[in-house]
Amino acid sequence: MNFKQTFMIIGVLTLIQKPNGVTSLTELDAQSCIETEEEIIALRDIGAVITSLKAVAGFKLRGDKGGTESVKYLNMAVSAQGLINDLIRIYPKECAFTKLFTAILKNLNGLKIDDMVKNINTLQAAVSKVTEFKDKSRESDIMKSIKSRKTYISYDEMVGILKDLAKEYPSQMSMYSIGESGEGKQIWVMAVSANKPDEHVLLRPEMKYVGGIHGNEPIGGQLLIRFLAHLGQNFGKDDTITKLMNTSRLHILPMLNPDGYTKGYTENTDTSDTDNIINACLGNGEGRNTTEPNEVDLNRNFGPEYFEKKYRPKPAKETQAVKKWLEDYPFLMSLSFHGGAMVASYPYDNKRTRKSESNDVFKYSKSPDDDIFRQMALTYSYSHGRMYAGEVLSKAFCYMGNFIDGITNGAKWFYVKGGMQDYNYVNYGILAITIEMECCKFPPYITMEDFWHENLPSFLNSWKFVHRGIKGIISDSQGNPVPNAKVYIDKRKHPVTSTSKGEYWRVLLPGTYTIRVEAEGYRKFKKEIIVHDPDLFGASMVNIIL
């Protein structure tokens, strides 16, 4: 047994026997935290405290650099202490928050960073759980059924749940297939928006979440199914969800590799044997690849490869379906979900190397949009319960290397040829990142509740990112839309292309840029633009006349 396997065994047993505590939080416990209007309002203040605490913890993990940066985080810690003391005065001793507040104050005063990260994660999960209890009247029968489960959702059960959701929320959800798997299973997607979820609306940005690329890494897909139920029951009641659904369309594909998942479902979900649990965690069980007509790793199946043009793998039916999907919809951003580590990874996944270079030493492969990708990855990792604390995870049981801030450049970690992430970006300008959700690839289902509360804020905050930057209509002097125009920013490669209606979107961070537009039969367009701090739920409008 090697070092990694030993770490994994310890970690899995820890996960099963000692979750972060939120699953044991009862409704009676929660009620003691929401008995007054002041306590309910203060839930939002706790969210602000958690954000500050993560920033302080991240600074500690990166090491004290001194200077203004050190002063900034010292002030943030002092501010967090003040807010926590105010919250302690609001909540009674019986409330689960109070004990955590006291522990975190000790963490800020010098206790181990490991304890601080653990307490922050537990506090975030507790707030999420208490909020669920507060809003229990919203809970649909579909959500109740999902939450009461003891085993993983099978492919057939997933199809049934998606159909029930589409029936329950016909004005906000539209179910469609992008094609078939090798065995003939439909690859289902749910489109989510406040109105007309079954069609594209002018200038409404489109985004996608994709789970189950590897059939033996199912956490992402399982959580995405629950996320759909969460969106349905909270639309019109939760301000953030309502605004997101009013202003964008999210496509959720929970299970891209249904054949692989189905093959491994029985073996990987048997928790009666410790050896089987370990093998499922390590990814040694069945289900990673497709099954028919051949076994194919879908995340090595997208060609041609940008850095190695001769790498043109024969596409599986699932790969063909995704490629057609990218042609049919003007996606702006994408998140895909994997397992086997806990980190947010971003392009490039591969790098052009010399023959003399060692394949055992991986180097950073910087894309033209490295600034945006890093911020996308940081948004997910710092919204997550513990992903941002890469060093702590590595020292605990997630033996995978020290990911500073819980993010990594894909190639810096290891090289991937034919990856879906780079294919999205290079060919369509889609800003795509990959989320590794948990070190254990196929954990016992008992852990799913904790994973849900850890990832829900990341799902929502990543979605908000689609409203950064600029958007507009490209038209000619007569007001006619110009399709297939290429939109470049500065000297960045991989342009976005205007739709048949002349629409374009470009995620950008605040700053000054030069936008260039090229279209066949028209003069080239060039203009300097200023992108300001993002106005939530609305990119800046920059219309262009050629």
N, C-alpha and C positions, 0 to 999 in steps of 0.2 A: 504493500500500500504506500503510495507516494505522499509527499507533504500536502499537496492540494487536496487529495482525497481525505486525509486526516482532518484538515480544516473543515471540509465540507460535512463530514460526519458530525463533528461538534456543532457546526452551525445548524444543520437540519434538526438535530435533536433539541437544540435551543429553540428553534422556531416552533416546533411542535409542543414542547413542554412549557415554554415561557414566552408567549407572544407579548406585544408591547403593552398589554393591559387593557386596551380599549374594549376587547371582546367581552371582558368581564364586567364592564360598566353597565349597571342595571338602569332601568327606567326610573326607579326610586332614587338612585344616585344622581341621575341627570336632573330630576325634578328639583333637587335642592339647589341647583345652579341657575334655575330659570323661574324662580318664584315671584320676582318683582320685575317691573318694567325696566328699572335701572340695570338689573342683572342681564336682561335680554339685550339691551342696547350695548352693554359692555362687551358682549361677545365680539363685536367688531373691533373694539380696542385691543382685545387679546390677539386678534389677527395681526394688528400693527406691531404688537410686542414680539410676536413670533418672527416676523420679518426682520426686526432689528436684532433679535437674538441670533438668528442664523447668520446675519452679516458679521456679528461679533465673533461667533464661533468660526466662521470661514476665515476671518482675519487671523485668529489664533492658530488655526491649522496651517495657514500659509507662512506663519512666522512673523514676528514683529519687524517691520522694515524701518521703523523710526520715522521721524519727520512729521509732515502734515498728515500723512496717512495714519500714523499711530494716534495722533491727536483726534482725528476724525472718529476713529473707532472707540477711543476712550470716551469721547463725548456721547457716542451712541450707547455705550454700555451704561453710562451714568443716567442717560435719558430712560433707558429700559428699566433700570432699577427704580426710578421715580414712578414710572407707569405701573410697574408690578406692585409697588407699595400702595398705590391708589386702588388697584384692583383687589388687593387683599382686604382693604377696608370695605369693599363693596360686597364680596362674596362671603357667605358663612363658612365656618370651619368644616361643616359636613360636605360642602361642595368639593368635588374631586380636584378642581382647579387650585384650591388654596394650598394643598399639600405640595403640588407641583411648583407653585409660585415660590414657596419657601425653599424648596430644593434648588431651584434655578438661581435664586439670590445667592445661595452658597456657592454654586458653580461660578457665578460671576466674580465672586470674591476669592477665587483661586483653586477650587477643586478641579479634578481631572476633566479635561475636555471631553473624554469619552462619556462621562456622566452627564455633562451638559447637553451633548448631542442626543443622548437617550431621553433625557427629560423634555427637551424641545419636541422631539418626535411624539412622545406620549401626550404632551400638551396639545399639539396640533390634532392628533387623533381624537383626543377627548373633546375638543371643541367641535370637531366634525360629528362625533357621535351625539353629543348633547344637542347640536342643531337638528340632527335627524329626529330625536325625540320631540323637540320643540315643534317640528313641522310634521309630526306623525299623521295628522289629519289629511295631509296631501298624499300619503302613501297609497299607491295603486295596488290592485290585486296582483299585477304582474311583478311589481317590485317585491311584494310580500313573498311571492313564490320563489323569486331569485334568492332573497336573503335567507330563506328557511332551508335552502339546499344543503346537503351534506356531501355531495359528490359533484364533479365537474359536469358542465353542460355539454351534452353530446352534440354532434352535428345536427341530427334530426330534431333534438330539443331546441337548438338554436334557431332553426328554421321556423319552428312553431312559435317561439317567443317573438321573433321578428314579425311574423304575420299578425300576432296578437297586438303588437305595438302599432303596426300600420293601421290596424282596424280601430284601435283605441284612440289614436291621434291622427286621423286622416288628413287634417289640415296642416300638420306639422311634420309628418313623416311619410316617406315614399320608398318602398322596397323595390329594388331592381337587381337583375343579374348582369354581371359583366362577361359571363361565359361559363364553360364547363371545366371541371377537373378532368384528369386523365381517366378516371373511373366513371365520369358522367354526372358527378354531383354539380349542382348549380353553385356558383360563387356569388353569394348574396352581399348586397350593399344596402345600407339604409341612408337615404338623404334626409337631412334635418334642417328645417328652416321655419320661420313663423308663417310664411305663406308661399304658395306654389312650390312646395319642396320637390315636385316632379319636373321642374323646368328651370332653365337659367333665366335670371332676371337681370336686366341691364345694369351693369356696374356693381352688381352684388358679388363680392369675392367668394371664391370656392376653395375649400380646404379638405384634406382627407386624413383619416387615421386608419392605419392598416395593421391588423393583428394576424397571428397564426401563419407567418411565412414559413417558419419551421414548425412542423406539427407537434414536436416534443417540447415546445416553448409556449404554452397556452395562456399564461397569466394575462397578457395584453388583451387577447380576444375575449376572455372571460370577463374582464373588467369593462371592456367596451360595450358588451351586452348590457351590463348593469348601468353603465353610463347613459345608454339610450333610454332606459326606463327612468333614470334620474332626470334627464332632460324633459321627457314627456310630462312627468308629474309636476315639475317645477316651472314649466313655461307659464307666464302670466302671473306667477307668484314670487319668483326669485328675480330680483332686478338684473343681476349680471347675466343669467341665462336668458332672460327675456330679451335683453338688448343684443346679445350675441345672435340669437335666433332671428331677431328683427333685421339684422344688418348683414348677415352672411349665410352661406349654406355649407354645412359640414357633412361630408360623406364618410360613413363608418363601415369598414369592411372587417368583420371580426375574425374571419377564418379563410385566409387565402389558400391554404393547403389542407382542405378537408379530408383528403384521402390519407395523407400522412398522419394527421391527428386521429382519425378513426382507427388506423392500424395500431397506433400506440396507446389508444384510450384505455383498453382493458389492462394491459401490462403496467402502464405508468400510474394508474390510479389505484392499484392494489397496495394498501397501506398495512397489510397484515404481516409483511415481511420487511425487516429493517434493511436487508441487502437490496431489496427491490426499490425501497425509498431512496437509498443512496444512488443506485444506478439511474433512477429517473432524474434525480437532481443533477448528476454529472452529465446527463445526456447520453448515457450508454444504452438506454432502452430504444424501442422502435419509434418511428414516426417523424424523424427529422425531415426526410426527403419525400418527394412525391412517390407514387407507387406504379403508375401505368403511363405509357408503355414501358418506361424505364425509371429507375430511381434517379431523381434529379434534385440537387440542392438549389432551390429557387433563388437564393441570394448569391449564387455564382453563375446565374443563367441568363443575365441580361447583356446582350452584345449588340453591336460591336463594343468592345472595351475601349474607353477613351485613351488610355495610356498604352494599350497593346492592341492595335488595330486588327491583328491577325487572330485575336481571341474572339471567335464568333461561335459560341456554343449553340447547338440545335435547341431552339426554345421549346419548353414544355407547353402544354395547353394552358396552364395557369399563367405562365409568362406571357404568352400571346394575348391572353385576356387582359392582363395589366397594360401591355403596350397599346392595345386598342382603346382601353379606358383613358389613357393619357392623351390620345389623339382626340377623343370625343369631348373631353371636359377641360376647361381652362383653369386647371388647378394652380394656385399661387404658392401653397405650402403643403408639406406632407410630414407626418410623423409615422414611423413604423416601429412596431414593438417586438422585442426579442427577449431572451433570457440567457442566463449564464454568467452575468455580471450585474453591477448596478452603476450605470454611467450613461450620460447623454453623449453620443458620438456624432461627428459632423464631417462633411466632405473636406478634402477628397479621401476616399477609402483606399486609393491606390496611388502609385507614384512611378514615374518613369525612372528606371534605374540603369546604371551601367553594368556591363557584364562583370566588371571587376568588383562590384559592390557585394557585400555579404547579404544573403537573404535572411539572416538571423538578426540583423540590426535594422529596426524600422525607424523611418525618418518622417518628420512632419511634412505633409503634402498640402501646402497652403493654396486655397482656392481664391478667386478674385473677390468672393463675398465672405471672406473669413471673419470679418467684423460682425456681419449679420448672423452667421452661423454660430459663432461663439455666444452671442447674446441670446439666440434661440435656445441653445443648449443650457445656458445659465438660467434662463427663465424656467425651464423644466426642473433642473436640479435643485434650485433654491426654493421652488414651490413645493417640492417633494419633502416628505418627512425626514429623510436622512441621506439622500443621494449626494447632496452637496459636500458631505463629510467623508470624502473618499478615503482619507488616511485612517480614520476611525474604523471604517468598514474593513479595510485591509488588515488592520491589526486584530479585529474581532475574529470573524470566520470567513469573510468574503475574500479569499486569497486570490487577488486578481491584479495587484499592482496599485500604486498610490495615484489615483486620479484626482489631481488638484481641482477643487471646486466641483468634483463629480462630473467633469466633462473631459472629452479627449478628441483630438483629431483622429479620424478613423485610421489613416495610414500610420500615424505615430504609434498606435496600438498594435495593429498588424495589417498587412496588405490583403485586400480583397479584390479579386478580378471578377467582373461581371455582376457587381452588386446593384441592387435596385435603387439604393440611395443616389449613387453617382449617375445612374442612367436617367433618373428624374431630372437632376440638375443640369447635366451636360446637354441633353437633348431638348428639354422644354423650359429650362430656366426655373423649374420648380425648386423652391428652397426646402430641401428634404433632410431631416435628421433621423437618427436611429436611437431608440430608447431601449437600453438593456435594463429590464425591470427588477430582476432579482438574481442573486448568485445561483440559487437552486432553480434549474430549468423547469422542473415539473414537480413543485412542492405539494404536500398533502393539502387537500382543499380547505382544511381547517384554518389555514393561514390567509385565505382570500379576504376575509373581513378586514384584517389589518392592512393588507395591500391596497384595498379600496380607499381607506381613509388616508393613506400615505400619498396616493396618486391623484385623487380627485382635484385638489387645487392645481396640480400640474396640467391636467386635462383642460381646465378652464383658462388658466393664465396663458397657456400656449396658444389656445384658440384666439385670444385677444390680439396676439401678435399679427394676425392677418390684416389688422387695420392700421398698421404702421406704413409710413412712406407716402407714395403718390399713386394716383389712378386718374383715368381720363378717357376721352374719346379722341381718336385720330381720324380726321376727316380732310376732304379736299376743299378747295375754295368755294365749291358749290354746296358744301354741307353734307356731301355723301361720305359714308364711313369708308375708311381704307383698311381692308383686311390684310393679314399676313405682313404687316409692317414690323420691322425689327427694331426693338427699343433697347438701346445701350446706355449704360451709366458710366461716365468717365471712360477708362480704358478696360473696364471689366468685360470679360468674355461671357458667353452663354446668355444671349439676350432673351427677353420675353417677346412673344409674338402677339400682335393684335388679333382679336377675334373677328368673325364675320361681320360683327356690328361695330368694329373699330375700337373696341374696348382694350385697355391694357391696365395692368396693376404692377407695381414694383415696390417691394418691401425695402425700406431704407432706414437707417438710423439718422438722428438729427445731424445736420451738416450742410455744406454747400457742394453741389454736384453739377456736372455738365451732362445734360441728357441729349442723346443723338438718336435720330429716327431715320431709318432707311426703308424705302419701299420701291418696288419696281415701277418705273414710269414717272417717278416724282423726284424733285430735288431733295437732297439731304437736308435734314432739319437739325439745328444745334442751338441749345439755349442753356444758360446757367440758371439753376433753381436752388432755392433754400428750403430744406426740410426742417420743420420745427419739431419740438417735443410732441409725441403722439397725442392727438385728441382722441380719447377713448371712443371707439366705434366710428371712426371716420378718417381715412387717409386724405391727404391734401389733394384737391382736384387740380390737375394740370392738363387741360385740353390742348391739342396740337393740330394746327392746320398746315397741310403740306401744299 
